[in-house]
């Protein structure tokens, strides 16, 4: 059996179909990991969600920032839902909206497979976090997402502050965890996220590091596959495999076969 991690699809249904054909995906023998940001910008977000939902018995999805935004918008009043872009609006007004949204809300923020020997997150981990710590933090958010008060979380999850601290409690703690796992690119050595820094490494302000290059960060006992950072492109090193290769921007959609020896498969992304 082969497990393939797939980078940010962002509603690029045709590219995803090409990639599944390229890897000769067979649900009888293969499994899929999706690094989040299934939706938005690609123009085929509804078709993408339907396809991945249909493969849910054979796949694992971690939530990205665009996925969380869709979930939050789905709980707003209808006049606000009508103002979103047409790509997301098609999901919100689809006949199968409810099962799609409920399935997405049940997806994790962080995934660990000790038997396979890999972990997956959308954006990154705080420099202080080990794999086990990250898993516990993610479970705090997942419990809230799946609980009775999930609408409250969606109302309170937006904002760039506070910075992560183990002393945080309540909504601020959950917001900080979400920001790390779905929005992180660059940060300071103490974990302060630089939300406005989105370029390639070397363009950031002094004192900031790609999250996986922060000096003195926690040792992690599993390699991590992630997405989110399209301007970084394909990066494989330091125990990190970043595979958002800009599919929605005309780049490529990437699959990474996970194992002791990784293997890349790429197809052309959306035509822009």
C-alpha positions, 0 to 999 in steps of 0.5 A: 500500500502506498500513501500519497500526500497531496499539496494545496488543491484550492478548488483545482478539480481538473488538476486533482483528477490529472494527479490521481490518474498520474499516480494511478490511484487505486483505493484498494491499495492506496491512501491519500493525505491532503495537506489542507486548503481544498477550496477557494480560488480555483473555480471548482471548489464544489467539485473538489469537495465532492470528490475528496468527500467521496474518497473519505474512506481512503483519505485523511484531510487536515484543515487549512486556513481556507477550509476554516474560512469556508466553515466559518462563512457557512455559519453566518447569515445568508446575506453575508454568505451571498457576498463571498466569491462565486467559487465558495458560494456554489458550495454554500448553495449546493444541495449537498452543502450540509454533508460536505460542511459537516464532513469538513468540520470533522477533519483534524488540524494535525495528523500523525501516523506512527506506523507509517512514520509521518506527520501532516499539518497545513502550515507548520508548527511552533518552534517549541512544539514536539510532535506529541505537543502539537498533537495535543494542541490540535486536539484542543481545537478539534474538540471545539470544532466537533462540540456543541459550541463550534459556532462560537469558535468560528466567531472568535478564531480570527485575529493575529494575536495573541502569540502562542504561549502555554499559559493561554486559555480559552478562545485566545489559546485556540486562536493561537493554535489555529494561527500556528497550524494554518497560517505560519510561514515565518516567525521569530525564535520565540515563535512570534508569527510574521503574518505579513511575510509571505515571500521566498526565504531571503526576502523576510525581515532580519530576525525572522526565520522559516518556521522549520529553520528557527534556531534551537527549535524542539527536536521532532521524531517524525518528518512533517509534510505540509502545504500553505506556502506557495512562494516557497515551492517544493522544499524537502529538508530539515525533516520537512516536506513542503508540497504547495507548489502553486497549483492555483497560480499556474504552478503544479499539483504535487503528490509525495509518496510517503515512506523511507524513500519518498517519490514525487509525482507532479502534474500541471496546475490551473491555467491562469 
